[in-house]
Amino acid sequence: MKIRIGYEIIYDCPQPTPMILTLNVHFTRVSDLIIPDHLICDPPVSLTAYRDNYGNWCSRIIAPTGQLRLSTDALIRDSGRLDMVNFGAKQTPVENLPDDTLVFLLGSRYCETDRLSEIAWQLFDKSPTGWSRVQTICDYVNRHLTFGYEHANRTKTALEAYQDGTGVCRDYAHLAITFCRCMNIPARYCTGYLGDIGMPPPYGVMDFAGWFEAYLDGRWYTFDARNNIPRIGRVLIARGRDAADVAISSTFGPNNLVSFKIVTEEVVTD
């Protein structure tokens, strides 16, 4: 299938403001792009790019005084298959984990493993290891949190979400990631596009989505504590320890977000 993806984000800055933007499709999906997701700036500004420590493609700009419109309108080819499920995937003992997965066992800005470890072991110590344990964690988080955009708070941590019992998709991911790490399962945060393809209406307002990947049996698998079912049409933008590593924009000066629109939809052709 073909999926249209894109965004229009408008900032208003009272002075020239440096920004780091993480908005491009992840390099693992670039070969699927039919129409590239070039970052368009209006008015035009100088742009440089680099790869961060996690392989994500980041752009550097200086937003001018006044309004700046960031946009893209791309087309990507997708298999149309649901997220992979492997009920037999086993947990890898810590001593056998590859070196590059170990950072995803540690606490991070939004995932306080030290403060949630005891709770995690009380909740999940008796659950089967491997895939079943990660799914049990997702089931718990899905039940424990109540979703609502009115609960969005960019500083909310996994512990705060656990205590508050509310959140948005990033909070579901952060809490599940933290519980996985507490149970010695490497887990990393993912952000990207996820539309309502294959889902019945009514449809909500489109936004970038947050989910996570857990390392089991020698590879990374996708899990989504918010939706908690395999989904179609997931398009990865970036991965990191938590949302702090994959912010769509990091601004270094005063600014106001004027408008934020996301598009991700199947393109049906005759």
C-alpha positions, 0 to 999 in steps of 0.5 A: 500500500501507499501512505501519504505522510506529512506535517505543517508546523508553524512557529512564531519567534520574537527573535532569531532562534536556533532549532534542532528538528527531528522530522525526517523518516528514519533511515531504515525506511528511506528506501520506501519513500516514493516522494521524499519527505524534504523539510520545507521552510517558509520563509526559506532558511539555511539548513544543515543536517547530521546524525545523532548518537542513535542514527536519527537524521536531525536538521539545524536551522535558525528560525527568523523573527516572526512566523516560520512554517515547516512542512512536508508532503511525502508518499511512502510504500508500506507492506500493509502488514500488521506489527510482527508478533512472536509469542515464542521470543525469549528474554536474553540474560543480561550477561549475554546482551549485545553491548549496544543494547545495554544503554536501553537497560538504564534509567533516563530522563523520563524513565526512572528505573530506580524509583519504579524497580520495586513496583515492577518486580512486585507486579511482574515477577511471577509473569512468564519471561520473554514476549509474554512478560513484555505483553503483560507489561503492556496490558497493565499499562494500558489498563492503568492509564487513562488516555486523553490529550488534556493529560499531555504534559511534556515534563511528565515522567513514567513515575508521575504517569504511574501515580497520576494514572493518566497520559498520552501515547508517550506516557504509555510508552515511557511507563512500559519502557521503564517496567521492561528495563526494571525487569532486565529487558532492553527497551527503547522509545520510538516516534513516528507516524501512525494513522488509523489504517485498518481501524474502524471510525470514529478517528481522532485528531492526527498526531505523531505517535509514540511506541517502543521496541523491546529486545528479545531473542536477538532482535528488536520487536515493536510494542504499543502499550497505548493501542495494545494491538498490532497496527498497520502503517507504522512509519518510524521517524526516530529512536532513543532512550525516551522522548527527550532523545527524539523531540521533533524540535528543540528550540534555543530561545523564546517561541510560540507554537502557532499551528500543528497539523499531521497527516498520515493516510492510506492513498487508495488508487483505482 
